[in-house]
Every structure is written in C-alpha cells, then in structure tokens.
Amino acid sequence: MESHAHGLWFVVVSLLAALLLSISPLSGDWAWARPDFVLLMLAYWLLALPERIGVFVSWLCGIVLDILQGVVLGQNAFALAVIAYIIQVSYQRLRMFSLRKQAAFISLLELFHILVDQWAQNINGVAQTHWLVFLPVLTTGLLWLFLRPIVGWFQRLFAVY
C-alpha cells in the first residue's frame, strides 16, 4: 500500500501549483499569453502515469479551475476530461514522439481547450472575440519544451512511479 502512494505527494503539489499559476494575476498583455499550466501538468502526468492519473483526476482539476476562475461550472472540466481521454487512448504513441512533436500535439490540445472555452462563453454571451485569445496555443506548446524535461528530472529525483 505504501509503495503505491510513493511520490503521489509530488503529483498533487505539481497540480496544485499549476492551478495557482493559472489564477495568478498578470498585467496587461501578459495575461493574454498565459500558458495553460493545468493542461501542461495534466498532460505530463497522463503520459508518465497513465494508470494513476486519468479522466477523473483531469475532470476534478477542471472543476477546481472552473471555481477558481469563476467561469461556467463544467467548462474546463469537460475540456480537460476530453483531453485526458485523448491522451489516454494514444499515450503509448505519444511517448514515442519527439519533444517537438509532443509540443505540437499539446498546442493542438490547447486549441481545443480554447475553442471549448469560447463556445461555453458564447452560449452565455460573454465570449472574448479578440485574436489574442489564441496566444496560449503558442505559449503552452513552447513551455512544454522546457517543462517536460524539468518535471521528468523531478519525477526521477522523487521516484514518482
């Protein structure tokens, strides 16, 4: 039982840090460019620990993110659950991709997340129609190039398996 929970604290801390980074205040144009930290951390753990982190954990992170951001309840939960399903179905293939191909795939997943957000906000009459709303597609993909090796190093350091 103890070996199964070994390192789980690091997964929880990393997801909580991602949630906090997603609501930390940014000024001006930096707010438009904010990477999707929750998506990045969930994608990492879904690829690294597919048997322990899955659709339910992603949905739960999405609900917490909905509450923290004050958006329509279920908007992020739905998008992150679908993204988790996509990653779980294809994680063996995704693991074999180069880091750049993974970053491109993460960018496409972020585009899906943004489109779901825009759709939900449009239904409620509060959609943002500025083109800068798509800037996180680029920043999230670029951050994956740095985040994946760094979190991988921490995963090995804390023996999270």
N, C-alpha and C positions, 0 to 999 in steps of 0.2 A: 504494500500500500504506500509506504513512504517513498519508494523508488519511482512510483508512478507520478507523484506530486513533485518530484525533484525538479527544481528550476521553474516551476509554474509561477512562482512569485515574480520572476523576471518578465514573463509574458504579460502578466497583469499590470505590472508597473509600466511596461512599454506602451500598452494600450491606454492606460490612464494618462500617460504623458502625451500621447497622440491626441486624446480628447481635449486635454488642457491647451495644447498648441493650436487646436482648431478653433478655440474661442478666445485666445489671447488677442488683445487689441493691437491693431496695426494702423498706422496713419496713412492717409491719402491713398496713393496708387498702390502701395504695398499690400493693401487689403485685397485688391483685385488679383494679385499674383500669389496669394497664399496657396501653397501646395495642400493637397488633401492628405494630411498626416494620418488620419484614421484609415483611409484606404491603403496607404503605403504599409502601415504596420500590420493590418489585417492580411494584406496580400503576402507579406513576408511570412507571417506565421501560418497562413494557409498552405504555402508552399513547403515550409520547413516541418510543420507538424500537422499534416492533414488529418491524422487520426484523433487529434486532441482539439484542434481549433476548426470549427466548421460553420455551417449556415446559421445555427442558433446563436453562437457567440457573435457572429457578424450582425445578425438581426438585433441582438441585445445592445451592441455598441451603437448601432444605428438609432435605436430608441433613445439611448442616453444622449446621443448627439442631437437628436430632434429636440429633446427637452432643453439641453444647454443652449442651442441656437434659437430656440423659440419659434421653430418652423412647424409646419403641419405635421402632426404626430403620425409617424409611419413613413414619411417621405424618404429620409435617409435609411431607415430600417429596411424598406423594400429594396432600395437600390443596392445596399450593401449585402443583403441576403442573396439577391440575384448574382451579384459579382462573386460572392463566395461560392455559389453553386457552379458558376462558370469555371472558377479556378479549381474547385474540387474535381470537376469532371475531367479537366485537362492538366492536372498538376504534374503528372509524370512527363508529359510532353514539354510543359513549360520549364521544368527543371533543366531540361537539356538545351534550352535556348541560350544563346549568348546573353551577356548582360545588356547589350544594346537592344536586342530583340525583346527581351523581357521589359525593358523600359518603354519600348514602343507599344507593347501589349498593355502595360499599366496605363499609358496615356489613353489608349482606346477605352479602357475600363473607366477612367476618369471622365472621358467624354460622355459615356453612357450615364454616369452618375450626375453630371451637369444637366444632361437632357431630361432625366427624370425629375431633378430639382426644378428645372424650368417649367416642365409640364405641370407639376403639382402646384407651383406658384401661379401659373397661368390660370389654372382652374379656380384658384382663389382670388384672382385679379390683382396679384402683386408681383408679377414677373418682371425681371430686370431685362431690358431689351438691348443693353449696351454690348458691343462685341467683346469687351474686356472680360465678360463673364466666362469666356472660354480660355483665358490665360492660364488657369490652373492645369489645363491639359499639358501644356509645355512644362511648367514648373514641377508638376508631380512626376512626369517622366524623367526629367533631368535629376531630380532629387533621388529617384530610385537608383541611379548610377552610383551614388555615394552611400545611400542608406543601406542597401543590401549588403555590401561588404563589411560595413561597420557593425551592423546588427549581427551579422554572421560571426564576426570576431567575438562579440559579447556572448553570443549563444554558445560558442565553444568554450569561452572563459568560464561561464557559469554552468556549463554542462547541462544545457537545456535540451533534453531529448525525449 
